[in-house]
């Protein structure tokens, strides 16, 4: 059973990490955002305020690569950065007002897409999935090795 669980998790993670799906999603949302910046932008929106090191760790990218992408997002006025209060070497990053507006569009598109994908599911099946995913998320967040 563990192998089947791992395979299902890998399938789900792969679904959300595919850049071709990101491009299609961006097009579906009708927004102007480079696919290379999409995952970073979404992650900032979920973790904000955050910093380059945490983003690089979560996304599995180098510090310099993430820093360059943040600079591009800042030039497009989608994020704001400032020196962290505790350590000026750390940049605190969060979405700007226009970034928050873009996030709302992306969130609405994601909700619409998942609603369509789960259209044939009953409310009970959706509720069961939610409970199990929340339980899994809590379990994994508390897992230390």
C-alpha positions in Angstrom: 0.0 0.0 0.0 2.8 2.4 0.8 4.1 2.2 -2.8 0.7 3.1 -4.1 0.5 6.0 -1.7 3.9 7.3 -2.8 2.9 6.9 -6.5 -0.3 8.8 -6.0 1.6 11.6 -4.2 4.2 11.8 -6.9 1.5 12.0 -9.6 -0.2 14.9 -7.7 3.1 16.8 -7.1 4.1 16.2 -10.8 0.7 17.6 -11.9 1.3 20.9 -10.1 5.0 21.2 -11.0 4.8 20.9 -14.8 5.7 24.1 -16.6 3.5 23.2 -19.6 0.6 23.1 -17.2 1.7 26.4 -15.7 1.7 28.0 -19.2 -1.8 26.7 -19.9 -3.0 27.9 -16.5 -1.5 31.4 -17.0 -3.2 31.5 -20.4 -6.5 30.3 -18.9 -6.3 33.0 -16.3 -5.7 35.6 -19.0 -2.7 37.2 -17.1 0.7 38.3 -18.2 3.2 36.4 -16.1 6.2 34.4 -17.3 5.9 30.7 -16.7 9.4 30.7 -15.2 8.2 33.2 -12.5 4.8 31.5 -11.9 5.8 29.0 -9.2 7.9 31.6 -7.4 5.0 34.1 -7.5 2.5 31.6 -6.2 4.9 30.5 -3.5 5.5 34.1 -2.4 1.7 34.6 -2.2 1.3 31.5 0.0 4.4 32.2 2.3 4.5 36.0 2.6 6.2 37.7 4.1 9.1 35.4 3.2 12.8 35.6 2.2 15.1 34.4 -0.6 16.5 31.5 1.4 13.2 30.1 2.4 11.9 30.4 -1.2 15.0 28.7 -2.6 14.7 25.9 -0.1 11.0 25.3 -0.9 11.4 25.5 -4.6 14.6 23.6 -4.8 16.4 26.3 -6.6 19.6 28.2 -6.0 19.6 31.4 -3.9 21.0 33.4 -6.9 18.3 32.1 -9.3 15.5 32.9 -6.9 17.0 36.3 -6.2 17.2 37.2 -9.9 13.5 36.1 -10.4 12.5 38.2 -7.4 14.2 41.2 -9.0 12.2 40.6 -12.2 9.0 40.4 -10.2 9.9 43.6 -8.3 10.6 45.4 -11.6 7.1 44.4 -12.8 5.8 45.8 -9.5 4.3 42.4 -8.5 6.4 42.1 -5.3 8.0 44.5 -2.8 11.1 43.8 -0.9 12.7 45.5 2.1 15.5 44.7 4.5 14.4 42.5 7.3 14.3 44.3 10.7 16.4 41.6 12.5 19.1 41.4 9.8 19.6 43.8 6.9 21.2 41.1 4.9 17.9 39.3 4.6 15.3 40.7 2.1 11.7 40.4 3.3 9.5 39.7 0.3 5.7 40.1 -0.2 3.2 40.7 -2.9 2.5 44.3 -3.9 -1.0 45.7 -4.3 -0.9 44.7 -8.0 0.6 41.4 -7.0 -2.3 40.7 -4.7 -4.7 41.5 -7.5 -3.0 39.1 -9.8 -3.0 36.5 -7.0 -6.8 36.9 -6.7 -7.2 36.2 -10.4 -5.0 33.2 -10.2 -6.8 31.9 -7.1 -10.2 32.3 -8.8 -8.9 30.5 -11.9 -7.5 27.7 -9.8 -10.8 27.3 -7.9 -12.7 27.2 -11.2 -10.4 24.6 -12.6 -10.5 22.3 -9.6 -14.3 22.7 -9.5 -14.5 21.6 -13.1 -12.0 18.7 -12.5 -14.0 17.4 -9.5 -17.4 18.1 -11.1 -18.4 14.4 -11.1 -17.5 14.0 -7.4 -20.2 14.1 -4.8 -20.0 16.6 -1.9 -19.2 13.7 0.4 -16.3 12.6 -1.8 -14.9 16.2 -1.8 -15.3 16.5 1.9 -13.5 13.1 2.5 -10.7 14.2 0.2 -10.4 17.5 2.1 -10.3 15.8 5.5 -7.7 13.3 4.3 -5.5 16.0 2.6 -5.6 18.2 5.7 -4.7 15.2 7.9 -1.8 14.3 5.5 -0.6 17.9 5.5 -0.6 18.1 9.3 1.2 14.7 9.6 3.9 15.7 7.1 4.4 19.1 8.8 4.9 17.4 12.1 7.2 14.7 10.6 10.8 15.1 11.8 13.7 12.9 10.7 
